[in-house]
Amino acid sequence: MKPDNKKAKILMEGVTTITPEMIKKANREMARRYTGRSEYSLKGVKNAVCPACENASMDYAENLVFDITLAGMGMVISNLSGIRCRKCAEISFDAKSIKIIDKYMMV
């Protein structure tokens, strides 16, 4: 999701701050997308194609970390699962981890 530059506050040159309105909009969109879907796992995935580097190098991982800074406050959530690229370190969280992230991101 691209930030709405009209509402985003620019604190430093080239650094965009995520506003509470942007978080609420993202939460509504995620809730809409995941309503009625059953939870699935990426466990066992090996050599999936990475969307960032396009190598077949994404494998299941259980030690992923989500970190973000909002309004000057840092948040780190560890022990998440999903897939990680061996070449470029791109990560994608599974449905269970997304629910955990959503829980802590709700404003």
N, C-alpha and C positions, 0 to 999 in steps of 0.2 A: 504494500500500500504506500503510495507516494504521499508525503506530507503536504498539507494545504498551506502553501507559503503565505497566504493572506492572514492565516490565524497563527502560524508558527512565529515564535519570538526568536530573533537572531541575537544571541548573546555575544558571539565572537565571529569574526569573519569566517564564513564557510561552515559554521556549526549551527545546526538547527535544533531547537529544543522542542520536544514533543509536548503538546499542550494537553490538558485534561479532556478537552473536547475531542481531540484526535484519538485518545485512548478509548473514550466512550464509543466513538464511531467504529473503531476496530473491533471492540468487544461485541457490538451489535452485529457486525458482519460475520464474525466467527461463530456467534450463536446461531445465526441464520444458516450458515453453511453446515454446521454439525448437528442440527436438529433432526432427530429421527435416524441418525446413522448408528450402526452398531460399532463398537470399538474393535479395532483390529491391531495386530502387532506386526512389527517389521522384523521380529526375531527370526534369525536364520537367513536374512538377506545377505548375499555376497555378490560382489562384483556388479552392482547396479551402476547404471550410467549417471555420472555426476552432471547436474545441470550447469555448474560453473565452469569446469575444465573439460567436460565431455569425455573423460576417461571412464572406463568400466572399473571403477575403483572404490565404490561406496559399499561399506560393510556395516552390519548391525553392531551397535555399541551401547553399553549400559552405563557408561561413565561420562555422559555429556553434561555440559554446564551452560546455563542460560544466564547471561549477565547484561544488564542495561542500566543506563543512568537517566533518570527522569527528574526534572526540576532540581538538579544538583544532588539528588539522592541516588545512591547506587543500590542495586539489588542483584544478588547472585543466588541462583537456584541450582544445586548440584544433584548428582545421582539420577539424572534423567536418561531416558533411552530413546533411540532412534537410529539413524545411519550417519556415518562420517566418511568423508573421502580420504583415502590414504595419500593422495597426491597433493591436494590443495587445502585440506582440512575443512571443506564446506560441510555443514551439518544440517540435518532435517530431523525434527522431533517426531515421534510417533503420537498416536491419538491420546494415549494415557499421559504422556508428558505434556502435551498441549493443554489438557484439562488442568494439570497442576499449575502450569504457567498462567492460564486464564484465571485461576482461583486467586493468585497473588497479584495479578494485574488489574483486577476489578477496582474501579474507583468509586 
